[in-house]
């Protein structure tokens, strides 16, 4: 069974675009929450992300991964594929 991947984004955010590109290149299906200008949605995201308000915020199987640099670091360390397979 594939991992549940959720990504909170703004449409024009270059870090969001980069994180989504990594997931797409790996063939990962993910749910995108485009929260451009929606402060209520950003507040809810922040609650899930331990107070972080920067974008993107990425979750795999409800585990908070972090942002763009965090997901790329996991990939570079060879840990991302295991998370995505769980």
C-alpha positions as CSV (number, residue, x, y, z in Angstrom):
1,X,0.0,0.0,0.0
2,X,1.3,3.4,-0.9
3,X,2.1,6.0,1.7
4,X,-0.4,8.9,2.3
5,X,1.5,12.0,1.3
6,X,0.1,15.5,1.9
7,X,1.7,18.8,0.9
8,X,0.6,22.3,1.9
9,X,1.6,24.8,-0.8
10,X,1.2,28.2,-2.4
11,X,0.9,28.0,-6.1
12,X,3.8,30.3,-6.9
13,X,6.2,29.3,-4.1
14,X,9.4,28.0,-5.7
15,X,10.2,25.7,-2.8
16,X,6.7,24.2,-3.1
17,X,7.2,23.6,-6.8
18,X,10.6,22.0,-6.1
19,X,9.2,19.7,-3.4
20,X,6.3,18.6,-5.6
21,X,8.7,18.0,-8.5
22,X,10.7,15.6,-6.4
23,X,7.6,13.6,-5.5
24,X,6.3,13.6,-9.1
25,X,9.7,12.4,-10.3
26,X,9.4,9.5,-7.9
27,X,5.9,8.7,-9.2
28,X,4.3,9.5,-5.8
29,X,0.6,10.4,-5.7
30,X,0.0,13.2,-3.1
31,X,-2.7,15.4,-1.9
32,X,-2.0,19.1,-2.4
33,X,-3.6,21.7,-0.2
34,X,-3.1,25.0,-2.0
35,X,-3.6,27.5,0.8
36,X,-2.8,30.8,-1.0
37,X,-4.0,33.6,1.2
38,X,-6.2,31.4,3.4
39,X,-5.1,32.2,6.9
40,X,-7.5,29.7,8.5
41,X,-6.0,26.9,6.5
42,X,-2.5,28.1,7.3
43,X,-3.4,28.1,11.0
44,X,-4.6,24.5,10.7
45,X,-1.5,23.5,8.8
46,X,0.6,25.2,11.5
47,X,-1.1,23.2,14.2
48,X,-0.2,20.0,12.4
49,X,3.4,21.2,11.7
50,X,4.4,21.9,15.3
51,X,3.9,25.7,14.8
52,X,5.8,26.0,11.5
53,X,4.1,28.4,9.1
54,X,6.6,28.3,6.2
55,X,5.7,26.5,3.0
56,X,5.7,23.8,1.9
57,X,4.9,21.6,4.8
58,X,5.0,17.9,4.0
59,X,3.4,15.0,5.8
60,X,3.9,11.3,5.0
61,X,1.4,8.9,6.8
62,X,0.5,11.9,9.1
63,X,4.2,12.2,10.1
64,X,5.5,15.8,9.8
65,X,8.5,15.7,7.4
66,X,9.1,19.4,7.2
67,X,9.7,21.6,4.1
68,X,11.5,21.4,0.8
69,X,15.0,21.2,2.2
70,X,13.9,18.5,4.6
71,X,12.4,16.2,2.0
72,X,15.4,16.7,-0.3
73,X,17.7,15.9,2.6
74,X,15.8,12.7,3.3
75,X,16.1,11.7,-0.3
76,X,19.9,12.4,-0.3
77,X,20.3,10.2,2.8
78,X,18.4,7.4,1.1
79,X,15.6,7.6,3.7
80,X,12.7,9.0,1.6
81,X,12.0,5.9,-0.4
82,X,11.5,3.8,2.8
83,X,9.0,6.4,4.1
84,X,7.1,6.5,0.8
85,X,6.9,2.7,0.7
86,X,5.4,2.3,4.2
